[in-house]
Amino acid sequence: MRVSSLLSLATLGTLALLAGRLDAQGYRVELDARVQGVSYRGWQLDSIPIDQVQVQNGLLYTPGGIGVTCLAGQAYCIFYRPGDKVQAYPFAATVDFALWNFGVRGLRFEGSGRLAVDGKAGPTTSLSTQESMGAWPGTKPPAQLIEAYLAYDGPWYALRGGRVANVSRFGYTAFDGAQVRFHEPKERIGVSARYGWALARGALVPWTDASLDPLDEYRPSTRDMLLGFDLDWNLPWLTGRVLYEREWASENSVTTVASELLGGDVALRPHRSVHLSGGLEYDMALGSVGNADGAITGMLPKGFGSVTLGARRYRPRFPLWSIWTAFSPVPYNAFYGQAAVHVLAKLDVRGRVEKYGYDETEAASALMTVETDGWRYGLGATYRHSPQLNATVDYQAGLGVGAQAQTVDLGVNWRARDMLNLRISGAYVERALEFRYSNNTLWRFGLDADAKVRPGLRAFGGAWYLAEQRDRPDAAAFDWNQVRFHIGLRFGFGSAADRPTLPPSILRIPEGGAQ
């Protein structure tokens, strides 16, 4: 069994052992269990001897009628056929917990874990174990530890030890180690530091875990180390944060840097009706600017809405040991404007338009002209008939590089106090792929429900019917209609069940269960 799975089971087992002694401590537990049904299929690359290719109306096809591509001098022609239909019924159970009142003021233990299971075999096989990766992604390993740490809050410092996660401009960063933060009494200015063994970015396991085998065959054989520092400030008119983070691995006296980032965010409020925000990250290892954004928002008089003008830059980022870094991913830059206006007592409208363009690839393409820019825009409205009943409609479209799409999404929401929530929805999606002769249209209809069964216990579920048509001039066109569903329960209990109703000043007291 993997180390990550053992750590997850040990943490969940510790929680179970403590369950019989919770009377002496303050505690809070929230459980979420759900199962869903879904099916999917992709494209499978295949080939056929050139002497078996058939010609119809000047085009090349397989005997089954699928279009093929034949290159001069090659004995085989290649084509994409529809992949096998894969059905999945994943079950996931998540637990969030917090324990306090250990006899030490300011000390608590909190975290979350997940159990994900899908017994059906999937199309992907692990390179190291030769086992199926499962029909649904994210179900290997089955026991996954999201967070689990001891926390101690003092008058001017805070300590965390265990599995800790941070969300910042650099994304979701989780590690096994320790974190400390020092701040002045009113927490207006603080300095943080963290150190430990890093987890894979966007995952709950290290890069060395076998469940990540399909991602990259050049992954390091030892766990990455992580070191990070933050400086943050929270003043009445100015908030911000400066971050530094480095990940590396050492093996046989050789150090390999996976990433080294420097970044920051800032928000300025020069007037109650004007907000400015922005930030960027600088990839120190590659010597280039990564993601960046900036915006100015103005509030309309009398609460009629808001208007925002902004710009953003996006550049994919991969670990330096990844083969994808060698392809120098090209960033795109976008400028946008958006507004939300309260036009009538019960009607709100919103809109957004964005112009984007990719940087030069510095790659020659003498035989073709490639577009590098495009537009995205959207319109929407919300009608509130009453506090219990409202309806929404949204239209979005994209015209530009790689693909074009338009989407219409409608929904009606009805809430019967706190007992029952219902949503009826429908959507239409149409997209045309520029580099494949295929137009896809999709209709979706769904019903979702969330009901209060008893205090602390809610049941939820939903079902959707999807009808997809792939318009191709060959036998690879197929209908992909299906029904998807999900069913679940959410249960919360603890010694502080009334915690949300307490004043904020009480919630900040460690013995009161403050986070």
Secondary structure, DSSP 4 states (H G I P E B T S, - for coil): --HHHHHHHHHHHHHHHHHTTGGGSEEEEEEEEEEEEEEE--EEEEEEEGGG-EEETTEEE-TTS-B-B--TT-SEEEEEEE---EEE--EEEEEEEEEE-SSSTTEEEEEEEEEEE--S--S-B-TTT--B--SSTT-SSSEEEEEEEEEEE-SSEEEEEEEEEEEETTEEEEEEEEEEEEE-TT-SEEEEEEEEEEPPTTSSS-TTSGGGTTT-TT--SSPPEEEEEEEEEE-SSEEEEEEEEEEEEEETTEEEEEEEEEEEEEEEEEETTEEEEEEEEEETTTTEEEEEEEEEEEEPGGG-EEEEEEEEEE-----TTSGGGGG-PPPEEEEEEEEEEE-SSSEEEEEEEEEEEEPP-----TT-----EEEEEEEEEEEEEETTEEEEEEEEEEESSSEEEEEEEEEEEEEETTTEEEEEEEEEEEEEETTTTEEEEEEEEEEEEEEEEETTEEEEEEEEEEEEEEE-SSTT--B--EEEEEEEEEEEEETTTTGGGS-HHHHTSGGGT--
